[in-house]
């Protein structure tokens, strides 16, 4: 896809987010909440796994509204972040320390997604795609809320136990 206009870039970003979301909602991410020993963390991972499927559905809706397919290249950025999380699962670590590492890996993913959703939302606003902007903002808010929950859990329980 040649990027000549902001709309081209917007569609490109939506497809990248879609592919990233599909990677996040794949079975390989089930390993994350199975690896977490803290019940709150495991539950949070599982809930966000389900929420990510909603994010993907929103992206499909936006792309469809622009008569665009959902096809796009693999999101290499997300693939790298997920691989780092999988490597944390395999580390020879105390349970609490692994959980702290999983939170750090999850927050890297959340920040990556927040950057992408924020840019896409801004493009939608500039292109006067109000429905798209609203859907993207909803997802951006959910990603930010997840990041805040991870921070709270890390600071109040998991990092303290890992210390």
C-alpha positions as CSV (number, residue, x, y, z in Angstrom):
1,X,0.0,0.0,0.0
2,X,1.4,3.3,-1.1
3,X,1.0,6.1,1.6
4,X,0.2,9.3,-0.2
5,X,-2.4,10.9,2.1
6,X,-3.3,11.0,5.7
7,X,-6.2,8.7,4.9
8,X,-3.8,6.1,3.5
9,X,-1.7,6.4,6.7
10,X,-4.9,6.1,8.8
11,X,-5.9,2.9,7.1
12,X,-2.4,1.6,7.4
13,X,-2.4,2.3,11.1
14,X,-5.8,0.6,11.5
15,X,-4.6,-2.5,9.8
16,X,-1.5,-2.6,11.9
17,X,-3.6,-2.3,15.1
18,X,-5.9,-5.0,13.8
19,X,-2.9,-7.4,13.2
20,X,-1.5,-6.5,16.6
21,X,-4.8,-7.2,18.2
22,X,-5.2,-10.5,16.4
23,X,-1.7,-11.5,17.8
24,X,-2.8,-10.4,21.3
25,X,-6.0,-12.4,21.1
26,X,-4.3,-15.5,19.9
27,X,-3.9,-18.7,21.9
28,X,-0.3,-17.9,22.6
29,X,-1.4,-15.1,24.9
30,X,-3.2,-17.7,27.0
31,X,0.2,-18.6,28.3
32,X,0.5,-15.3,30.0
33,X,-2.4,-15.8,32.4
34,X,-1.5,-19.4,32.9
35,X,2.1,-18.3,33.9
36,X,0.9,-15.7,36.3
37,X,0.9,-17.0,39.9
38,X,-0.8,-14.0,41.4
39,X,-4.6,-14.6,41.0
40,X,-5.4,-10.9,40.5
41,X,-2.8,-10.7,37.7
42,X,-4.0,-13.9,36.1
43,X,-7.6,-12.7,36.2
44,X,-6.5,-9.3,34.8
45,X,-4.7,-10.9,31.9
46,X,-7.7,-13.1,31.1
47,X,-10.1,-10.2,31.2
48,X,-7.9,-8.1,28.9
49,X,-7.6,-11.1,26.6
50,X,-11.3,-11.0,26.2
51,X,-11.4,-7.2,25.9
52,X,-8.8,-7.4,23.1
53,X,-11.3,-9.4,21.0
54,X,-13.7,-6.4,21.3
55,X,-10.9,-4.1,20.2
56,X,-10.3,-6.2,17.1
57,X,-14.1,-6.1,16.4
58,X,-14.1,-2.3,16.6
59,X,-11.2,-2.1,14.2
60,X,-13.0,-4.4,11.7
61,X,-16.0,-2.1,12.0
62,X,-14.0,1.0,11.2
63,X,-12.1,-0.7,8.3
64,X,-15.4,-1.9,6.9
65,X,-16.9,1.5,7.1
66,X,-14.2,2.7,4.8
67,X,-14.7,-0.2,2.4
68,X,-11.3,-1.6,3.4
69,X,-10.2,-5.2,4.0
70,X,-8.7,-6.3,7.2
71,X,-5.7,-7.8,5.4
72,X,-2.4,-6.4,6.3
73,X,1.2,-7.4,7.1
74,X,2.1,-9.0,10.4
75,X,2.6,-6.4,13.1
76,X,6.3,-7.0,13.8
77,X,6.4,-4.6,16.8
78,X,3.7,-6.6,18.6
79,X,5.3,-9.8,17.7
80,X,8.5,-8.7,19.3
81,X,6.8,-7.5,22.5
82,X,4.9,-10.8,22.8
83,X,8.1,-12.8,22.2
84,X,9.7,-10.8,25.1
85,X,6.7,-11.8,27.3
86,X,7.1,-15.4,26.3
87,X,10.8,-15.3,27.2
88,X,9.9,-14.0,30.7
89,X,7.6,-16.9,31.2
90,X,10.5,-19.3,30.4
91,X,13.0,-17.5,32.8
92,X,14.3,-19.4,35.8
93,X,12.7,-17.0,38.3
94,X,11.0,-16.9,41.6
95,X,7.2,-16.8,41.1
96,X,6.8,-13.2,42.4
97,X,9.7,-12.0,40.4
98,X,8.3,-13.6,37.2
99,X,4.9,-12.0,37.9
100,X,6.7,-8.6,38.2
101,X,8.4,-9.3,34.9
102,X,5.1,-10.2,33.3
103,X,3.6,-6.9,34.4
104,X,6.6,-5.1,32.9
105,X,6.1,-7.0,29.6
106,X,2.4,-6.4,29.6
107,X,2.9,-2.7,30.2
108,X,5.2,-2.5,27.2
109,X,2.4,-4.0,25.1
110,X,-0.1,-1.6,26.5
111,X,2.1,1.4,25.8
112,X,2.7,0.3,22.3
113,X,-1.1,-0.1,21.8
114,X,-1.9,3.2,23.4
115,X,0.6,5.0,21.0
116,X,-1.0,3.3,18.0
117,X,-4.6,4.0,19.1
118,X,-3.8,7.6,20.0
119,X,-2.3,8.3,16.6
120,X,-5.2,6.5,14.8
121,X,-7.8,8.5,16.8
122,X,-6.0,11.7,15.9
123,X,-6.0,10.8,12.2
124,X,-9.7,9.9,12.5
125,X,-10.5,13.3,14.0
126,X,-8.6,15.2,11.3
127,X,-10.3,13.1,8.7
128,X,-13.7,13.8,10.3
129,X,-14.3,10.1,10.9
130,X,-16.3,10.8,14.1
131,X,-17.5,7.2,14.5
132,X,-14.0,5.9,14.0
133,X,-12.6,8.4,16.4
134,X,-15.1,7.5,19.1
135,X,-14.5,3.8,18.8
136,X,-10.7,4.4,18.9
137,X,-11.0,6.6,21.9
138,X,-13.1,3.9,23.7
139,X,-10.3,1.4,23.1
140,X,-7.6,3.9,24.0
141,X,-9.4,4.5,27.3
142,X,-9.6,0.7,28.0
143,X,-5.9,0.3,27.2
144,X,-5.0,3.1,29.6
145,X,-7.3,1.7,32.3
146,X,-5.5,-1.7,32.0
147,X,-2.1,0.0,32.2
148,X,-3.2,1.8,35.4
149,X,-4.6,-1.4,36.9
150,X,-1.2,-3.1,36.2
151,X,0.7,-0.3,37.8
152,X,-1.5,-0.4,40.9
153,X,-1.2,-4.2,41.2
154,X,2.6,-4.0,40.7
155,X,3.0,-1.2,43.3
156,X,0.7,-2.6,45.9
157,X,1.3,-6.3,45.8
158,X,3.6,-7.9,43.2
159,X,6.7,-5.8,43.2
160,X,6.5,-5.7,47.0
161,X,6.4,-9.5,47.1
162,X,9.3,-9.7,44.5
163,X,11.4,-7.4,46.6
